[in-house]
Amino acid sequence: MTVWWLPMAEPSAIWSPRLIVFDRSIGLTQNVILSHGRCALQSMIANIDRLHELVASMPRLTNVHTHPDIPSIITNICMHQGIASTVLFDDSERGKEKLTTYNMRRERVKYIADRCAHLKLNVLRDRKVRNSLAHIDEYIIKHMAVENTGWFIDCAIAKRDEFLPVNRGMNVGFCRAYISYEDNILHFGNEIHLSTLRDEANDVLFAVWRSPKIAQPQLPGQPLPNHQT
């Protein structure tokens, strides 16, 4: 059986101080949706750079990174990764969803896939990671019910085994916890390598929007990129 669907009605105009419409071949609505993915990628890169800067520049207190901005930065990285991954790479069908909405999502994901076919994108395309970020309330309810488990949440520590439970039989869990020695965010059993995530975000921004690559900032104690010895 052939299913026919009508395109969604388009807005009469778009006003914004930022570039929203970049490809009229896919319609104004798709451009608006994709702009949210682009902004999420850009925000991820900015927050990853800021986290790396704070971890490198601030002294540790017993191997805990204590800058007051770190919790919100980690939250922002995870939130925007969930948005970018959902908007750009999730073509799964959802319950009680209009056919037009589903087909537009499939069209959008195919549009991105065609332009990123040469990229690996192992982190951004990871469905398990995406679900744990996009459906955070469900994951918190499920995992916080696990008995005899204490949680590190929105914190940055040097090593994942930095703090071990004193009481035998207790376990440690991680929810948006950054491990600086690994450059990983641990989140409900998933690992998100931030430098890899940053590279993938840069690659997608260039492949889809031709945005110039955002260079890695110089961190405290590191030589300039053209430094010679």
C-alpha positions in Angstrom: 0.0 0.0 0.0 1.3 3.4 -0.9 1.0 6.1 1.8 0.7 9.7 0.6 1.5 12.6 2.9 1.2 16.3 2.4 4.1 18.6 3.3 3.6 20.7 6.4 2.3 24.2 5.8 5.2 26.7 5.8 5.6 30.0 7.7 5.0 33.2 5.7 8.3 34.7 6.8 11.2 34.2 9.3 12.8 37.0 11.2 15.9 36.4 13.3 19.2 38.1 14.1 21.0 34.8 13.3 21.2 32.9 10.1 18.2 30.5 10.1 17.5 29.8 6.4 20.6 28.4 4.7 19.0 26.0 2.2 15.6 26.8 0.7 15.5 23.4 -1.0 14.3 21.7 2.2 11.7 24.3 3.2 11.7 27.0 5.9 10.4 24.7 8.7 13.3 22.3 8.2 15.7 25.1 8.2 14.4 26.3 11.6 14.6 22.9 13.1 18.1 22.3 11.7 19.2 25.7 13.1 18.5 24.3 16.6 20.9 21.4 15.9 23.5 23.8 14.6 23.3 26.0 17.7 23.5 22.9 20.0 26.7 21.8 18.2 28.2 25.3 18.6 27.2 25.5 22.3 28.7 22.0 22.9 32.1 23.1 21.5 32.1 26.4 23.5 31.2 24.5 26.8 33.8 21.8 26.2 36.5 24.4 25.6 35.4 26.2 28.8 35.5 23.0 30.8 38.9 22.1 29.5 40.1 25.6 30.4 38.8 25.5 33.9 40.2 22.0 34.6 43.6 23.0 33.3 43.8 26.4 35.1 42.2 25.8 38.5 43.9 24.0 41.3 42.4 20.7 42.4 41.2 20.1 45.9 42.0 16.4 46.7 41.6 15.7 43.0 38.2 17.4 42.7 37.8 20.3 40.3 35.9 22.8 42.3 35.2 25.8 40.1 31.5 26.8 40.6 30.8 27.0 36.9 31.7 23.4 36.2 28.4 21.8 37.2 26.4 24.0 34.8 28.9 23.6 32.0 28.7 19.8 32.3 24.9 20.0 32.3 25.0 22.2 29.2 27.3 19.9 27.3 25.0 16.9 27.9 21.8 18.9 27.2 23.0 20.2 23.9 24.4 16.8 22.9 21.0 15.4 23.4 19.4 18.1 21.3 21.9 17.9 18.5 21.8 14.1 18.4 17.9 14.1 18.4 17.4 16.8 15.8 20.1 15.7 13.4 20.3 11.9 13.7 17.2 10.4 15.3 14.8 9.1 12.6 13.0 6.6 14.9 9.2 6.5 14.8 7.4 7.8 17.9 4.1 6.8 19.3 1.0 8.8 18.5 2.9 10.9 16.0 1.5 12.5 12.9 2.7 11.0 9.7 3.8 14.4 8.4 6.0 15.0 11.4 7.6 11.6 11.1 8.3 11.9 7.4 9.8 15.4 7.9 12.1 13.9 10.5 13.1 11.1 8.2 13.7 13.7 5.4 15.8 15.8 7.8 17.9 13.0 9.0 18.5 11.8 5.5 19.6 15.3 4.5 22.2 15.3 7.3 23.3 11.7 6.6 23.9 12.5 2.9 26.2 15.4 3.8 27.9 13.5 6.6 28.3 10.1 4.9 32.1 10.5 5.0 32.2 11.1 8.8 32.2 8.4 11.5 30.4 10.4 14.2 30.4 7.5 16.7 29.5 9.7 19.7 26.8 11.9 18.1 25.1 8.9 16.5 25.1 6.7 19.6 21.5 5.8 20.3 22.2 4.6 23.9 23.9 7.9 24.8 21.2 9.9 23.0 18.4 8.2 24.9 20.1 8.6 28.3 20.4 12.4 27.6 17.1 13.1 25.9 15.0 11.0 28.3 16.9 12.0 31.5 13.9 11.9 33.8 13.2 8.2 32.9 16.8 7.3 33.4 17.1 9.1 36.7 14.0 7.3 38.0 15.3 3.9 36.9 18.9 4.2 38.1 18.3 6.1 41.3 16.2 3.2 42.5 19.2 0.9 42.4 19.9 -0.1 46.0 23.2 0.5 47.8 24.5 3.0 45.3 25.7 6.6 45.8 26.0 9.0 42.9 28.4 11.6 41.5 26.2 14.2 39.7 27.5 17.2 37.6 30.9 17.0 39.1 34.5 16.8 37.8 37.1 14.5 39.4 40.5 13.3 38.3 39.8 9.5 38.2 36.7 7.4 38.3 38.0 5.4 41.3 39.1 8.5 43.1 36.5 8.0 45.9 35.6 4.5 47.0 32.7 3.7 49.4 33.8 3.1 52.9 31.0 0.6 53.6 31.4 -2.8 51.9 28.6 -3.6 49.4 28.1 0.0 48.4 28.6 1.0 44.7 29.3 4.3 43.0 27.3 5.6 40.1 27.9 8.5 37.7 25.4 10.9 36.2 27.0 13.6 34.1 30.3 13.2 35.9 33.5 14.4 34.2 36.7 12.3 34.6 39.5 14.7 33.7 42.3 12.1 33.4 40.2 10.3 30.7 38.4 13.4 29.2 35.2 11.3 29.6 31.7 12.2 30.9 30.3 9.1 32.6 26.5 9.0 32.4 24.4 6.0 33.5 26.9 3.5 32.2 27.8 5.4 29.0 31.1 7.2 28.3 31.2 10.4 26.3 34.7 11.3 25.2 34.7 15.1 25.0 37.6 15.7 22.6 36.0 13.2 20.2 32.6 14.8 20.6 34.1 18.3 19.9 35.8 17.0 16.7 32.5 15.4 15.5 30.6 18.6 16.2 33.1 20.6 14.2 33.0 18.2 11.4 29.2 18.3 11.1 29.1 22.1 11.3 31.5 22.2 8.3 29.9 19.4 6.3 26.3 20.7 6.6 26.7 24.5 7.0 30.3 25.1 5.8 31.0 26.7 9.1 34.8 27.3 9.6 36.4 24.9 12.0 36.6 26.2 15.6 40.3 25.9 16.6 41.2 24.4 19.9 42.0 27.2 22.4 45.4 27.3 24.0 45.2 26.0 27.5 47.3 27.3 30.5 50.7 25.8 30.4 50.5 24.7 26.7 52.7 26.2 24.0 51.2 28.2 21.2 50.3 26.1 18.1 53.3 27.4 16.2 55.7 27.1 19.2 59.1 25.7 18.2 61.7 24.2 20.5 
